[in-house]
Amino acid sequence: MDTWPAASIPSLPGRGPDPLVWDTASKARVVAASGKLATIYACGITPYDATHIGHAATYIAWDLLVRSWLDAGHEVRYAQNVTDVDDPLLERAARDGDDWRELADREIARYRADMAALRVLPPDYLIGAVEALDVIGEFSGLLASRGSLYDLDGDVYAARSADARFGSVSGFDQPTMLKLSAERGGDPGRPGKKDALDPLVWLAERPGEPHWDSSFGPGRPGWHVECAAIASRWLGTAFDVQAGGSDLIFPHHEMSASHARVAHGVADGEVFARRYVHAGMVRYDGEKMSKSLGNLVFVSALRESGTDPMAIRLAILAHHYREDWDWTGEVLGTAIARLGRWREAVRRPSGEQDGVLAAMRERITDDLDAPGALAAVDAWAGAVLDGPPAGPVSVGSDLVRDAIDALLGVKL
């Protein structure tokens, strides 16, 4: 699947520190990647609707990490999936009388355009579930070879009992897991399962739904095995960061990691992600942003209304990626004003700028503290705009402009 064009990144003097991130599994702040090659897998969209602000906030968070890695001198390998066949997509297509493939293609194109406009660096690999069916089938065969799968009325499940480390990503207790599984697409109440939390690996053909041949019979893959297979194929048995929204901690990231441990036969040691990094949720005026409530704020709609994509990006960057926050008109208005102020500041001569770059690097590499980096630029812009005129030895503000571009992804 085609990705989107990459924005150019200005070169900055020196190197930034290695970024630290909060690891959900170990509940500690850790170095995101220690080798020359830094690898990240981000769970992608299910393309049944346009890119909303919650999506944008999540992918901008991982964009900050990628930019920080590049600034620290790492090579980066980035993979992202697209779940282009799943229940929400099929339900939306049926509701609207649309062809599910056309709906998926249309929304994937809109997603690409939104990400490019927001200057999110593209993944090296953007992989759709449908195009990866052979990879998913091969991975599922590894699970079968471990004796970890069983049939239930034609559907295929993985036995959680095959993985002694099940639960090590989330750290949740059994009641919490059962509750979240029921809320987030699982079927803990289905009769006949060996364990209520056993995840679906292969859904047998249903009337009127798309299906493909496999060693398990006609059907389509489960969500968790999709990401486990794609991440393992394009990034390897072990990689640095698994990234996604906090709503993916359980069951999705727990199940994907469990699948990988069983499939690769690694009970202990490095397998799947070394770090699990999660972004908070974005609400709308105090309410959960959701399709059912009709309060989704779409990036494409904001762009079509004339909102500068850099203002959208700045509105998101004003909040730490791990916090839950509210999108409001005031949030966007503040970002528009900040963008104008920064643009005016970089047009004026400025004195010392190295301190701004150092402060931005310090904040971004400390668990992607974008609000702290914005505060550093605000202080500099205030000194330029509100202070006395720059002296005769002052120079242009190219370094600050380039740092804002390279580290924050904001083009002034």
C-alpha positions in Angstrom: 0.0 0.0 0.0 1.3 3.4 -0.9 2.2 5.8 1.9 2.3 9.6 1.6 5.1 12.0 0.6 7.7 12.8 3.3 8.2 16.4 4.4 11.8 17.6 4.2 13.6 18.0 7.5 16.1 20.8 8.0 19.6 19.8 9.3 20.4 21.0 12.8 23.8 21.5 14.4 25.0 18.8 16.7 23.0 15.9 17.9 20.1 15.7 20.3 20.0 13.2 23.3 18.4 9.8 22.9 14.7 10.2 23.7 13.1 8.7 26.8 9.5 7.4 26.8 7.1 6.0 29.3 6.9 2.2 28.9 3.4 0.9 29.8 4.7 -2.6 30.5 7.5 -1.7 32.9 5.8 1.4 34.2 9.1 3.3 33.9 10.7 6.0 31.8 13.2 4.3 29.5 15.4 4.9 26.5 13.2 4.4 23.5 15.9 2.7 21.4 19.5 1.9 22.2 20.8 0.6 18.9 21.8 2.5 15.7 18.5 1.4 14.1 15.3 2.5 15.9 12.2 0.5 15.0 8.5 1.4 15.7 5.2 -0.2 14.9 2.1 2.0 15.2 -1.3 0.5 15.0 -3.1 2.2 12.1 -6.6 3.2 11.2 -9.7 1.2 10.4 -10.8 3.2 7.3 -14.5 3.5 7.9 -14.4 7.3 8.5 -12.2 10.3 8.0 -9.2 11.1 10.2 -10.4 12.8 13.4 -8.4 14.9 15.9 -7.8 11.8 18.1 -6.2 10.0 15.2 -4.1 13.0 14.4 -2.9 13.5 18.0 -1.8 9.8 18.2 0.2 9.9 14.9 1.7 13.3 15.7 3.0 11.8 19.0 4.8 9.0 17.1 6.0 11.6 14.6 7.7 13.5 17.5 9.5 10.3 18.5 10.7 9.6 14.9 11.9 13.2 14.6 13.7 12.9 17.9 15.3 9.7 16.9 16.5 11.2 13.7 17.9 14.2 15.5 19.8 11.9 17.8 21.4 10.2 14.8 19.4 7.0 14.6 18.2 5.3 11.4 14.5 4.7 11.7 12.4 1.9 10.4 8.7 2.5 10.9 5.8 0.2 10.0 2.1 0.9 10.3 -0.9 -1.3 9.4 -4.3 -0.4 8.0 -7.2 -2.7 9.1 -8.9 -2.5 5.7 -11.4 -5.3 6.5 -13.1 -5.4 9.9 -16.6 -5.2 11.5 -16.8 -1.4 11.8 -15.9 -1.0 8.1 -18.4 -3.6 6.9 -21.1 -2.2 9.2 -20.6 1.4 7.9 -20.6 0.2 4.3 -23.8 -1.8 4.8 -25.5 1.1 6.5 -24.6 3.5 3.7 -25.2 1.1 0.9 -21.5 1.5 -0.1 -19.0 -1.0 -1.4 -16.6 -1.8 1.6 -13.6 -1.7 -0.7 -14.5 1.6 -2.2 -15.2 3.0 1.3 -11.8 1.8 2.6 -9.9 3.2 -0.4 -11.6 6.6 -0.1 -10.9 7.0 3.6 -7.3 5.7 3.2 -6.7 8.4 0.6 -8.2 11.0 2.9 -6.0 9.8 5.8 -2.9 10.1 3.6 -3.8 13.6 2.6 -4.4 14.6 6.2 -1.1 13.2 7.4 0.8 14.9 4.6 -0.9 18.2 5.4 0.0 17.9 9.1 3.6 17.1 8.0 3.6 13.7 9.8 6.5 11.7 8.5 5.3 8.6 6.7 6.0 5.1 7.8 8.4 3.1 5.6 5.8 0.4 5.4 2.0 1.1 5.3 0.5 -2.4 5.2 -3.1 -3.2 4.7 -4.6 -6.4 6.2 -6.0 -7.6 2.9 -2.6 -7.3 1.1 -1.0 -9.1 4.1 -3.3 -12.1 4.1 -0.5 -14.5 3.1 1.7 -13.1 5.9 -1.1 -13.4 8.4 -1.9 -16.9 7.2 1.8 -18.0 7.6 2.0 -16.4 11.1 -1.3 -18.2 12.1 0.3 -21.4 10.9 3.1 -20.9 13.4 0.5 -20.5 16.2 -1.1 -23.8 15.0 2.2 -25.6 15.0 2.6 -24.7 18.7 -0.7 -26.4 19.5 -2.2 -23.1 20.7 -5.3 -22.9 18.4 -8.7 -24.6 18.6 -11.8 -24.6 16.6 -15.2 -23.4 17.8 -18.0 -23.8 15.3 -15.6 -23.1 12.4 -14.0 -20.0 14.0 -10.4 -20.4 15.3 -9.3 -19.1 18.7 -5.9 -18.9 20.4 -5.7 -20.4 23.9 -4.3 -17.8 26.3 -3.0 -20.7 28.5 -0.3 -21.2 25.8 1.4 -18.0 27.0 2.7 -17.9 30.5 3.4 -14.2 30.2 -0.1 -13.2 29.2 -1.0 -10.0 31.0 2.6 -8.7 31.2 1.9 -5.7 28.9 -1.1 -4.3 30.7 -0.7 -5.6 34.2 -4.5 -5.7 34.5 -6.3 -8.1 36.7 -8.8 -10.6 35.4 -12.0 -8.6 36.1 -10.5 -5.6 34.3 -9.5 -7.7 31.4 -12.9 -9.2 31.0 -14.6 -5.8 31.2 -12.3 -4.2 28.6 -12.5 -7.2 26.3 -16.3 -6.9 26.2 -16.1 -3.2 25.6 -13.4 -3.3 22.9 -14.5 -5.9 20.4 -13.8 -9.1 22.3 -16.4 -11.9 23.0 -15.7 -13.1 26.5 -19.3 -14.3 26.9 -19.3 -16.7 23.9 -20.2 -20.2 25.0 -17.7 -22.9 24.2 -14.5 -20.9 24.6 -11.9 -22.6 26.7 -11.2 -19.3 28.4 -13.3 -16.2 28.2 -10.3 -14.1 27.1 -9.1 -16.4 24.3 -8.8 -14.1 21.2 -10.2 -14.8 17.8 -7.5 -15.7 15.2 -9.7 -16.6 12.2 -13.4 -15.8 11.6 -15.1 -18.3 9.5 -17.1 -17.1 6.4 -20.3 -15.2 7.2 -23.1 -14.7 4.7 -22.6 -11.5 2.7 -19.2 -10.7 4.2 -15.8 -10.8 2.4 -13.8 -13.9 2.9 -10.6 -15.6 1.7 -9.3 -19.1 1.5 -6.9 -20.3 4.2 -5.8 -23.5 5.9 -8.6 -22.9 8.4 -11.2 -22.6 5.7 -12.8 -19.5 4.1 -13.0 -16.5 6.3 -10.9 -13.5 7.5 -8.3 -12.8 10.1 -8.8 -11.5 13.6 -7.5 -8.0 14.5 -4.8 -9.0 17.0 -3.1 -11.6 14.8 -3.1 -9.1 12.0 -0.8 -6.7 13.8 1.3 -9.4 15.3 2.0 -10.9 11.9 2.6 -7.5 10.1 4.9 -6.2 12.8 6.9 -9.5 12.9 7.3 -9.6 9.1 8.3 -6.0 8.5 10.2 -5.2 11.7 11.4 -8.6 12.9 10.8 -10.9 15.9 11.8 -8.0 18.3 11.6 -4.3 17.7 11.8 -1.2 19.9 8.4 0.5 20.2 4.8 -0.6 19.9 2.7 2.5 19.8 -1.0 3.3 19.9 -3.8 4.9 21.8 -4.3 4.0 25.5 -7.5 2.2 24.4 -5.3 -0.4 22.7 -3.4 -1.5 25.8 -5.9 -4.2 26.4 -7.0 -6.3 24.6 -5.1 -5.4 21.4 -1.5 -4.9 22.4 -1.8 -7.6 25.1 -3.1 -10.1 22.6 -0.7 -9.2 19.8 2.3 -9.6 22.0 1.0 -12.9 23.3 0.5 -14.2 19.8 4.1 -13.2 18.9 5.6 -14.9 22.0 3.7 -18.2 21.2 4.3 -18.1 17.4 8.0 -17.4 17.8 8.4 -19.9 20.7 10.0 -17.3 23.0 8.7 -17.6 26.5 11.4 -15.3 27.9 13.8 -12.8 26.4 13.2 -10.3 23.6 10.2 -10.8 21.5 7.8 -8.4 19.9 8.1 -4.9 21.4 10.7 -3.8 23.9 8.6 -0.8 24.8 4.9 -0.1 24.8 4.0 3.6 24.4 0.5 4.9 24.6 -1.2 8.2 23.8 -4.2 9.6 25.7 -7.7 10.2 24.4 -9.1 13.4 23.0 -12.6 14.5 24.1 -14.8 17.2 22.6 -16.0 19.8 25.0 -15.9 17.3 27.9 -17.5 14.4 26.1 -15.8 11.3 24.6 -15.3 11.9 20.9 -17.1 9.1 19.1 -19.1 8.5 16.0 -22.1 7.4 17.9 -22.3 10.8 19.6 -21.8 12.7 16.3 -19.0 14.9 17.8 -16.0 13.8 15.8 -13.8 16.7 14.7 -12.3 15.8 11.3 -9.0 17.0 10.2 -10.2 17.2 6.6 -13.2 19.4 7.6 -10.9 21.8 9.5 -8.6 22.0 6.5 -11.6 22.6 4.1 -12.8 25.4 6.3 -9.5 27.2 5.8 -7.8 26.2 9.0 -4.0 26.2 8.6 -2.8 22.6 9.2 0.1 24.0 11.2 -2.4 25.5 13.6 -4.1 22.1 14.0 -0.7 20.6 14.7 0.2 23.3 17.3 -3.2 22.8 19.0 -2.3 19.1 19.4 1.3 19.8 20.5 0.0 22.0 23.3 -1.0 18.8 25.2 1.3 16.1 26.4 0.8 13.0 24.3 -0.1 10.8 27.3 -2.7 13.0 28.8 -6.5 13.0 28.0 -7.6 16.4 26.9 -10.5 18.3 25.3 -10.7 19.8 21.8 -12.4 23.2 22.0 -12.6 26.3 19.9 -10.4 28.0 22.4 -7.7 25.4 22.0 -7.7 26.0 18.2 -7.8 29.8 18.7 -4.8 29.8 21.0 -2.9 27.7 18.5 -3.7 30.1 15.6 -2.5 33.0 17.7 0.7 31.2 18.7 1.4 30.3 15.0 1.0 33.9 14.0 3.3 35.1 16.8 6.0 32.5 15.9 5.9 33.4 12.3 6.3 37.1 13.1 9.2 36.3 15.4 11.2 34.3 12.9 11.0 37.2 10.4 12.8 39.4 12.8 16.6 39.5 13.6 17.5 37.7 16.7 20.5 37.3 19.0 21.4 34.0 20.7 19.4 31.0 19.4 21.4 28.0 20.5 19.7 28.0 23.9 16.3 27.7 22.3 17.5 24.6 20.3 19.0 23.1 23.5 15.8 23.7 25.5 13.6 22.2 22.8 15.8 19.1 22.5 15.8 18.7 26.3 12.0 18.8 26.5 11.2 16.6 23.5 13.6 13.9 24.5 12.0 13.8 28.0 9.0 11.6 27.2 8.1 13.8 24.2 7.3 16.9 26.2 5.9 19.0 23.4 4.2 21.5 25.7 7.6 22.2 27.3 9.2 22.7 23.9 6.4 25.1 22.9 7.0 27.1 26.1 10.7 27.4 25.2 9.8 28.8 21.8 7.1 31.1 23.3 9.7 32.6 25.7 12.1 33.2 22.8 9.4 34.7 20.6 8.3 37.0 23.4 11.8 38.2 23.9 12.1 38.9 20.1 8.7 40.6 19.7 8.3 42.4 23.0 11.9 43.2 23.9 14.2 46.0 22.7 15.3 45.9 19.1 18.1 43.4 18.3 21.6 44.9 18.3 23.9 45.3 15.3 25.4 41.8 15.8 22.0 40.1 15.6 21.4 37.5 12.9 18.3 36.1 11.3 16.2 33.5 13.1 17.0 30.6 10.8 18.1 28.3 13.5 14.9 28.6 15.6 12.8 28.3 12.5 14.6 25.1 11.4 14.5 23.7 14.9 10.7 24.2 15.1 10.4 22.5 11.7 12.8 19.6 12.4 11.7 18.8 16.0 8.1 19.8 16.1 7.1 19.4 12.5 5.7 22.9 12.3 6.5 24.8 9.1 6.6 28.6 9.7 
